[in-house]
């Protein structure tokens, strides 16, 4: 399948509500192997800058395209992205984009695509100057999200978040400490011609100077290393793991944190990993198998205890709660299109419910780590603060760390250029229940 035909179809499907991560594997397989890197760049870049490009489209197309013709809109978006941000000759971009109309079976649109792209070429400077004071255009972020960020964080922090979200995330690895030391693995990378550095905050992390295919990583198939962002690697350490403990990893797919827990403490008594989506559990199985690890896996809704819990409490719980994923936009740029303001309140209800229910399965003196890849306080500190206020036995364990910024209940990491993704962590300890009844005095 031609690159631009595939990219146009992917973007159209995202505009209809499907996720990029679900679409990419299928479409990448239909593109020639030598063209896959360019195909992915066009898809990611077009979606990353869509808030900008959509504003330009309103200036360039007098009559909005119909729902059934979103593939043509997707194709035009791809063309404008290339003209704005890629080092491909403008002549080649226009010719290849117009030719792709044939592959979309909409020959009537050839004239439209050609006219829009050539009009953009002629008016580019003027169009961009007209948007100089348009905050949505300049940030390439939805207006509702920028409003929430402005309300929550200082301007300097917001500027850094926006810059990181509009950049490409680095490729970060987690060295399997069961198989060797991080320094030794960096040396193996150097021998393979791959430049890498230690991560600043994760003891097991390695960040590559440039991304590579996992097949190029020494020992990848043998389980010596995994791909995982540095922020996500911090979860295992926060659990304060010790031999003999039982651990629950709720909402576990794709299994990166499950595997890191097992790598970090080989002598745990048990690890149960659950996830509500059956289609995602094979990824957990694949990761465990490649790393030579084992855990009990269950497909279940973590909030439905009757479907999976055997009444045996856990010493440690990791609740990586479903969230807006606003901290990982750079890796999932379709979030800018798919996420809506109403989603945040709906997610907060789910997050509070899961915390309330899973708390019942934690043993006395046990630790629960609440995590999200969100940078919105409504999903993070506000959830934990409300929970602790209604549970006398819940105690916040301060996270003393050099990463992120301290909040009332935990620590917030923001996405940073060449650094980690945005993540939130809070750590709670369950103290023995206190009798809230009336003191009757000595009997």
Secondary structure, 3 states (H helix, E strand, C coil): CCHHHHHHHHHHHHHCCCCHHHHHHHHHHHCCHHHHHHHHHHHHHHHHCHHHHHHHHHHHCCCCCCHHHHHHHHHHHHHHHHHHHCCCCHHHHHHHHHHHHHHCCCHHHHHHHHHHHHHHHHHHHHHHHHCCCCHHHHHCCCHHHHHHHHHHCCHHHHHHHHHHHCCCCCCEEEECCCCCCHHHHHHHHHHCCCCEEECCCCCCEEEECCCCCHHHCCCCCCCCEEECCHHHHHHHHHCCCCCCCEEEEECCCCCHHHHHHHHHCCCCCEEEEEECCHHHHHHHHHHHHHHCCCCEEEECCCCCHHHCCCCCCEEEEEEECCCCCCCCCCCCCCHHHHCCHHHHHHHHHHHHHHHHHHHCCEEEEEEEEEEECCCCHHHCHHHHHHHHHCCCCEEECCCCCCCCEECCCEEEECCCCCCCCCEEEEEEEECCCCCCCCCCCCC
